[in-house]
Amino acid sequence: MNNWISIFETDQLYKAELVKSVLCDNDVEAVILNQKDSSYNTFGTIQVMVSRDHKDQAEEIIKSIHCE
């Protein structure tokens, strides 16, 4: 995952899934990295990761869906 960067971070899985889905619908490959603690869901974050090559495109797409 050396070429992958975090493009979106949240504490709610549904938001990460939404962002990933929209990115994939726009031909930007994305994966979810869930760093939430399995015992205590109040700790950690969920990140949507994309290739560095798609960073600018992904940022524009995320801005357009107002998911922050």
C-alpha positions as CSV (number, residue, x, y, z in Angstrom):
1,M,0.0,0.0,0.0
2,N,3.0,2.3,-0.5
3,N,1.3,4.1,-3.4
4,W,-2.0,4.6,-1.5
5,I,-3.0,7.6,0.5
6,S,-5.9,8.5,2.8
7,I,-8.4,10.7,0.9
8,F,-11.3,10.7,3.4
9,E,-11.5,10.0,7.2
10,T,-14.5,9.4,9.4
11,D,-15.7,7.6,12.4
12,Q,-18.8,6.3,10.7
13,L,-18.6,3.3,8.4
14,Y,-21.6,4.2,6.3
15,K,-19.9,7.5,5.3
16,A,-16.7,5.7,4.2
17,E,-18.8,3.2,2.3
18,L,-20.7,6.0,0.5
19,V,-17.5,7.8,-0.5
20,K,-15.9,4.5,-1.7
21,S,-19.0,3.7,-3.7
22,V,-19.1,7.1,-5.4
23,L,-15.4,7.0,-6.2
24,C,-15.7,3.5,-7.7
25,D,-18.7,4.7,-9.7
26,N,-16.4,7.4,-11.2
27,D,-13.6,4.9,-12.1
28,V,-11.4,5.7,-9.1
29,E,-10.3,2.5,-7.3
30,A,-10.7,2.9,-3.5
31,V,-10.4,0.8,-0.5
32,I,-11.5,1.2,3.1
33,L,-9.0,0.9,6.0
34,N,-11.0,0.4,9.2
35,Q,-8.8,1.2,12.2
36,K,-11.7,1.3,14.7
37,D,-11.0,-0.7,17.8
38,S,-13.2,-3.8,17.7
39,S,-13.9,-3.7,21.4
40,Y,-14.4,0.0,21.8
41,N,-16.0,1.6,18.7
42,T,-15.2,5.1,20.1
43,F,-11.4,4.7,19.3
44,G,-9.9,4.8,15.9
45,T,-11.0,6.0,12.5
46,I,-12.1,4.6,9.1
47,Q,-10.1,5.9,6.1
48,V,-10.9,5.7,2.4
49,M,-7.7,5.1,0.5
50,V,-6.9,5.8,-3.2
51,S,-3.8,5.6,-5.4
52,R,-1.7,8.7,-5.3
53,D,-2.3,9.0,-9.1
54,H,-6.0,9.6,-8.4
55,K,-5.7,12.0,-5.5
56,D,-6.8,15.1,-7.3
57,Q,-9.7,13.4,-9.1
58,A,-10.8,11.8,-5.8
59,E,-10.7,15.1,-3.9
60,E,-12.9,16.8,-6.5
61,I,-15.5,13.9,-6.4
62,I,-15.6,14.0,-2.6
63,K,-16.2,17.8,-2.6
64,S,-19.1,17.3,-5.0
65,I,-20.9,14.9,-2.7
66,H,-20.6,17.0,0.5
67,C,-20.0,14.1,2.8
68,E,-17.7,15.8,5.3
